[in-house]
């Protein structure tokens, strides 16, 4: 395939070269590039001129460069007679002709915008030593086709084309003609149109974030005056007639995409990204990228909807290729799988936009931000099912100074507990509900471990159960003037050891069953995941006694290259048991630290140490339990509102 063609007119040989810009490589799907090699525009044209010059009297270059870029090309490349570049602006006076009587020896001009003008470029050639060279050039018969009387046009082909287009629209858009008003814009157009299209993609597919590139849209200055859009307008603006793609992407890939597409590439460039996400409906304006009110988390999976072009790695966003593609089974009132369509047929965004607008509540475009702010879908509560861990651990246990602690209920420092190398099994699962104002977490923790008793010969199973419900109030905290990030919280926790003890009559009794009611202050962050300081009331269900005290809890996390350092700390001090007996707690410390090494996406290997320190108030003595363990951990997060509608399709 040659990059040029030679025509013969009036005895002259005219070579015409077509050239595209190097950045077009980013606008073609990687799978469609084949063996194409993209070189610079100057290099490509220079090679074409060297090939054509011996064969042609006149060389014309067509490209998509601007006027001043083409002037520079004419200066650098010897032998280009005429260069015609892209239109700039929308008025006809932007068609320009560069005076050829200069040192450049080239005609440089712009094409008319939107094919609005037709005419002739008349060039004069003179023969010098057997070769032709450019002498003069003039633009003639320049006509604005918009003002051309219809009587001078043969409309037959146009009318046939219009009939075919009208039939196409009626089939595709369920009986609607191309010029029927579809979307009322009230004159508030460009930005709000983009945001509403993103909202259409987001809600119709039940996704968490919708992403398109600015090159998806082609607006006209006349659009700003429109009160409504027809199907013809929509198909002109969304010119590529793209299909949508639904996928899952990790927060790590999503952050890389959005950083480059929103922050690094200037707005107005075709590769610049526009997005809309849950609880961040003003994100397209260039604000911080948030989903559910927080930045994307590296290991969290998100439901993403985008164009097929971007999903295939277009515009250089190759991180999309790491996603797992999904296809929606349904999308509420506007089905992606339409009535008579074959199952899983690709869905084009234009027809989806029309169907969605007609079936959903129709906002006023000139008040779209206010409508978004009260929109129930964009501000819906997030439900998370966190499988925090399923552990199998091999541990070495060392117990010190517990000889006199026979009445202590906690088996970790009870006098019967001895040093041991054994295994432990554990599981921690929680259900979280997040809104703009509250965070409510309900968790269940189970643990089974082997404990060595007495002289080290006898072993028994030690089972622990912990149930906890925590409510953090964001809105109330801001109203009472707490510092940024500080919240009020309350919690209810049931802590028990399921392994019973036997009394003198041989009857099994519960060893430990405590109920804690706590209220206080909390901080929820990124590295310091949470910190809580609260006042609690404790009811011992075994002894039927009531105590109170102060408790501090924290969980923290730090990324160290490919590793994750994480830990937890619990400090407790009891202040109300003024008449203590043996086994009563004065205070305790529970510390856990480990380093996670990723094995697979959800499987981790974690070396860890745990330290438990208990002080008996009656004995005024302290015992410790130190454990070193190697844990194999499986963890995962489910978001049933966004991910349950999808089935695996392909990678």
N, C-alpha and C positions, 0 to 999 in steps of 0.2 A: 504494500500500500504506500504510494508515493505521497509526500506532504505537499505536492504542488500539481498544477495542471497547466498545460500550454495551449493557448488559443491563437488562431490566425485570423486577424481582422485587417482588411484593406492592405494586405501585403506585409503587415507587421506581425511579429511573433510576440505574444503577450503571456508572460508567466505569472500565475497567481498562486501565492503561498498562503496557506492557513496555519496559524500558530496559536497554541494555547499556552497559558502561563504555567509555570512550574508548580504553583500552589494548588493547581487542579488535582494533583496527585492525592491531596488530602480529601478531595470531594468525591472520589470514586471508591466504591466498595473494594476492599483488598482482594476479594475473590474474582473481581472483574478486571484486574490490572493485567493478568496474563504475563507476557514477557515484555511489557512496555517499560522503556527506560525514559525518565524525565530529565532533560537537561535544561539549562537556563534558556530564556527566550532569545537572548543575544547570540548564544552559541548555536541554537537551532536555525535562526534566520541567516547567520553567517554561512553555515554549511549549505543551506538552500540556495543562497545567492551565488556561491562559488560554483554550484552545479548548474544553475540556470543561466548564468551570464553568457557563456559561449553559445547557448541555444536560443536566447531571447533578445528582443530589442527593447522591451519594457517589462519591468518587474514590479508587481503590485503585491503588498503584504497586507493581510487581514488579521487582526488580533483583537484581544479584549483589554488592551492596555489603555491608560489615560493619555490625554493629549500631550502633556509634558514628558511623560515616559517615552512616548513615540518620538518626540523631538530628540531626546537623548539617543534613542536607537538610530535615528537618521544620522546623527553626528558620528556615532561609533562604527556604523556598518556602511562601507562604500559599495554603491551599486543599487541601493533601494530607491526606486523612482517615486513610488506612491505608497504611503502607509495610511490605512484607514483603521481607526481604533473605535473604542466603545463610545456611546453617547454619554454626556455628563450633564446632569440636570434634566429638566423636563420641557424647557421652552425651545422653540425652533431656532432662536438666535444662537443657540449653542453649537450649531453646525458651523465649523470654522475651516478655513483653507489657509494653509501657510504659504506665504509668498515664495515661489521657487527661485526668485532671483537673489540668492544668498549663497553663502559658502556651503550650506548643507546639500544643495542640489537635489532636494527631495520635496515632494508635496506631502504634507501631513494634515490630515483632516479627521473630523469626528463623524460618526454616523448619526443619523437623526434618531431621537428617542422614540421608542415604541413603534418604529416603522411609520412614523407620522409624515414623513416627507419622501418624495420621489424626485429624481432629477438626473442630470448627466454631469459627469466630470469630464470636460473636454480638455485634452492635453495636446500640445503642439510639439512635434519632434523635428529635429534637424539632423541631417546626415553629415557626419564629420569623419573623413578618412574611411568611408565605407561602413561606419557604425552610426547608429542612431543614438541621440542623446536628448534628454528632456529640455525643451525650450520655454514653454509656458503652459499654464493650466488655468482653467476657469470653470466655475460651477454654473451650469445653465439649466433652464427649464425646471427651476426649483418650485415645487408645488406642495402646499399643505393639503394632504389627502382628506383631512377632516372637513375642510371647507369646499371640497370638490363637489359640484352638483351631482345628485344621484342620477340625473338624466344622462350623464356622460359615462356612467358605469354599466357594465353588463352584470346584472345581479343573479343571473341564472345559477352559476356555480355556488355563489354565496347562499342563495335560498335553499339549494339542495343540501348544503352543509348544515344550515340551520335546522332543517327538518330532521336530519340524522341526529344532530346534537339534542334536539328536543325529545326525540324518541329514546335516546340513551338516558337522558335525565329522568324521564318518566319510569323507565325500567329500574334504574338504580335508586331513585329517591321516592319510590312508591307513589307514582302518579303525579308528581310535582314537576312543573315546567321550569326551564332554566332561568326565567326572569321573575318568578314568583318570590315575593318578599318572604324571607325565612327567619332571619334574626334581626330583631329591633335593637339598634345600637345607640339611638338618641344623639348621634353626633359625637359621642365619647368613644373613640374608636381604637386606635392602634394598640396601646398597652393593654387595654381592657380586653380586646379581642384575644390577644396572646394568652392572658391569664385565664380567660374563660375556656379556651381550648384546652389548656393544661388541666383545668378543673374537670372538664369533660373526660379526659383520659384517666384522671385520678379516680374519680368516683365510679365511672362505668366499669372499671376493672378492679375496684376495691384495692388499689395500691397505696403505698405509703409516700411515694414521690413520683412525679411525672417530669420528664426531661425532653426538651426539643432543642434543636440548634436554630440560630437566627436565620440561617440559609433556607430553612423550611418555608419561610414567609417571603412573599414579594408584594409589598404594599405600593399603592399609587397615591400621590398627593391628593387626588380627588376623593380618596376614601374618607378623609377626615370630615367631609361635608355630608356624608351619607347618613340617613336616618335609619336605614335598614339594609341588610345584605341579602342578595339573591343567591341561588345556587351557582350562577355564573360567576358572581363575585367571590364566593367561597373557593371555587375551583381555580380561579385566577390567583387568589392570595396563597392558598395552599397548593402551589403549582405542581408539586411532585406527585400528588395523589398517593401518598405513602400508606403502607399498611402499618399497623401498630404491632409492637412486640412486648410481651409480658415476660419478666424474668425475675430471678432472685440474684442479688449481688451482695457481696460482703461489704461491711462498712469501710474496710480498707480500700477496696477498689472504688467504691462510691466517692470517698474523700478525694482520691487521686483525680477522678473524672471532674468533680465539681471544683476543685482547687484550680485546675488548669482552665476549665471552661467558663468559670464565673469570675475568678480573680485575675488570672494571668492573661487571658485573651480579652482585649478591649471590647466593650459593648459596641454594636454596630457591625462587627465582623461576622461573616456567615458562620464561623465555627464557634462563636460565643454561645453559651448555653443559657436557656431560660428554664426555670424549674418552679414547681409548686409542690409543697409537701404538707403533711398533716401538721397543724399547729404552727405553720410558718408560711402563711399564704401571701406574705409580702416579700418572699425570698427573691423573686425575679428582679426586684429593684436593686439587687446587689448587696443585700444585707447578709449577715452571717448565715451559713447553711446549717439549718437545724431541722431535725425530724422528731416529732413528738416533744419539741421544746429543748432538745439537746443535740450536740453534734453527732454525726454517725459514729458508732462504736466499731472498732476494727473487726472484732470477731462476731458481731451480730449480723444476721442475714435480713435483707430488706426486700420488700415487694416493689419492683420498679416497672414502670411502663414508659416506653419510649418509641421512637420511630424505628422502622426496620433498618434504615440507613445507619443510624447510630448503633443499634444493636449488632450490626455486622462489622463494627469497627470503623465506620466512616468518620471523616474529619480528624483522623488520627487517634480517636478515643478507643484504643485497643483493649482497654480494661473491660469494656463491655463483653469482649469475647470470653472472659473468665466466668460469665454468668451462666446459670442454668435456666434454660428457656421453659416457660410455662404457657399453657393455654387455658383460659377461663372456661369453666363449665357454664356459668351464667353471670349476669351482671344486673340483676334486679329488673327494673322496668324496661330497660333497653338491652335486649339480648345480643351478645356478640355472635352467637350461633343463631342466625335468623331462621324464620319459619321453614322455608323451602330450600335453604342452603344446605349443602353437604356438611356433615359435622367437621369441625375444625377448619373450615374454610377461612383463609386470611381475611381480616377485617380492615377496610381502608378507613382512614381517619376522617375524611370528608363526609362519608355517609353516616359514620358514627356521630359526628358533630350535629348533623341535621336531625337525626333521630333522637339524640339525647336532649337537644334544646326543646323539641316539641313534646317530650314526655316528662320533663322535670320542671320544677319551679323556675320561672323565667325572671332573672334579676334585671334591674335597671343598670345598664352599662356605665352610666355616669355616676353610680353610687356602688360600684362593685366591691370596693374595699370594705365598706360598711356591711354589705351583704355577706362577704366572706367572714367578717369578724363574728357574726352570729350564726354562721352556717353550722348545722349540727354535725355534718360529716367531717368537715375540716377541724372541728373542735371536739370530736368524740373522745371519750375515755379510752385509754389503751389497756387491754388485758394482756398480760404476759404469763405464760407458764414456764417457770424457770426450774429446770432440773439442774440445780446448782452443782450437785455431784452425786455419783454412785462410786463409792470407794472400795477397793480392796487394799489393805495395808499390812505390811510386815513390820512389826514394831519391837523395839527393845525398851522395856519398862524398868525404871529404877525408882524405888520408893525409899524415902529417908524420914527418920524421926516420927514414925507413926505407931510406935509400940504401945503408947497409952491411949490410942484413939479408937478403942473398941466400940464406943458409943456413937462415933461419927457415921452418918448415913451415907455420905459420898464414898463409893467403893474405891475411888482412886487413892484415898489416904486412910481408909479403914485399917485397923490393926491386923486384920486377916489377910491383907494384900501383901504380896511379896514380889521380888524382882522376877522378871519373866521375859522371854523372847517368844512372841506368838503372832497371831494374825488378828485382824479386825475387819469388819464389814460395816459400811455406813451408807446412808442415803439422805439427801437433803433436797426437798422440793418445795417450791413456793408458788402461790398465785398472787399476782400483783395487778392492781387497778390504778392507773394514773390519769388524773385530769389536770386541768389548768390550776386547780385550787388544792387538790389533795393527792396523796399517795397512800394506798392501802395495801399492805402486804400480809398474807397469811401463809405461814410456813410450817412444815412438818419435818422433823429431824429424827431419824432412827439410827441406832448404833448397836452393833453386837461385837463383843470382844471376849477373849479368853482371859481369865484372871487366876493367878496361882494363889492358893490359900495355905495357911498354916506353915508346915515345915517344907513347903515347896513340892510336895508330892501330889496333892490334890489340886485339880483345876476345875473351874466351873465357868459357865457362860454368864456374862454380865451384859444386860440389855438396857438401853436408855431410850427414852422417848421425850421429845420436846415439841410442844405445839405453841405457836406464837402468832398473835395478830397485832400489827402496828399500823397506826394511822398518823400520817404527817399532814399538817394543815399549812399550806403555803399562803393562801389569801389572808387568813386570820393573822398570820405572823407579820405580814406587811402592814396591816391596819393598826397593829399595836406598836409599830415602830421598831421591830427587831432589825438588827443589821442584815445586810444583803446575804443571802444564803442560809440564814438562821431560821428555824421553823419551830413550831410547837408540835409535840407529839404525845400520844398516849398508846399504851400497849397492855395486852393481857397475855401472860405466858404460863403454861402448865409444864412443869419440869418433874420428871419422875424416873426412877429406876425400876424396871419391870421385874428384875430378878428378886423374888421374895426372900425373906428370912423366916426362920422357924423359931417359935417361942419354946418354952420349956415343955409344953404339952405336945410339941411336934406339929403345931398348926402353922401354915404359911401365912405370913403377914407382909403387907407392902413395906419395902425398905424405905422409900422416899417418894413423897407426892407433895409438891409445893405449887402453890398458885400465886403468881406475882401480878399486881396491878400497878402500873408505872405511868407517871406523867412528867414531862419536862421539856427540854430543848434539844433540837437535833440540827445537824448540818449534813446535807447531801451534796457530794461533789464528785470529781472525776478520779483523782488519785486517792484522796481520802474519801472512799466511797460513802462512808457514813460515820458520824460520831454522835453519840447520844448521852446526855447527862440528865438523870431523872431521879425523882423521889418515888420510892415504891412501898407498897404494903404487901407483906408476905403472909399467906395463910398455909400452915402445915396441916395437910389433911390427915396425916398419920397421928400426930400428937394433938391435933385440934388446937394449935396455938397460933397467935397472931404476932408478927414482928413488923418492923419498918426499917428503912434505911435509905442509903444513896447508892446508885449504881451508874457506872460509866461503861459504855460499849463503843467500840470502833472497829471498822473494817477498812483496810487500806490496800492499795495496789500500785505497783510501779513497774513500768516496762524497762527491761535491761537488755537492749538489743533484741535477740530472738527469744529471750526468756521473760517470764513474768514473775516478779516478786510480790507475794501477797501475804497478808497476815490478819489476825484478829486479836482483840484485847478486851477482857472484861474485868473490871474492878468493882468490888462490892464491899460495903461497910454497913453493918447493922447497928442501929442506935437505940432500939427500944427494949431489948431483952435485959432488963435491969437485975433480974434474979436468975442468973444463968445456972444451967446444970451441965454435966459432962456431955459433950457432943454439940453444944450450941456454938454457932458460928459468930466470931467477932468480925471477920473479914476474909476475903479471898481474892486471889489473882489467877486469871486463866488467860494464858498467852499462847498463841499459835503463829508460827512463821514457816513459810515454805517457798520454794522456787519451782515454777511450772515449766516443763519442757514439752513442747508440742510433739505428739506422735502422729496424729491425724487432725482433721478439723475439729473434732469433738473429744478426742482422747488425749490425756495428758499424763505425764510421769512427774510426780512431785515428791522430792525429798523434803522432809518436814521435821520440825521439832515442836513439842508441846510441853509447856510448863504449867503445873497447877500447884498453887501455894494456898494452904488452908491454916487459919489460926483459930484455935479453940478458945472461946472466951472464958470458960470455967477453968481450964487447965493453964491458960496463958502460955500455950506452947504452939509451935508451928511445924507442920509436916509438909513435905513436897513430893510431887510425882513428876518425874521427867521422862519423856518418851521421845525416842528417835524412830522415825518410820519412813518407809518408802511406799508411796501411794500410787496406785494406778487409778486414774479418775476419768469418768465419762461425764460430760456436761453438755447441756443443750438448752436453747430458748425457743419456745413456740409462741407465735402471735396468731391465734386462731381467727381473729377478725380479718387478717390480711393474707395469710398463707394457706388457710384451709380450702379456699376455692380453687386451688391449682393442683394439677397432677403433673408428674414428671413427664416431659415430652422428649427432650434431647439435651445433650450437652453441647 
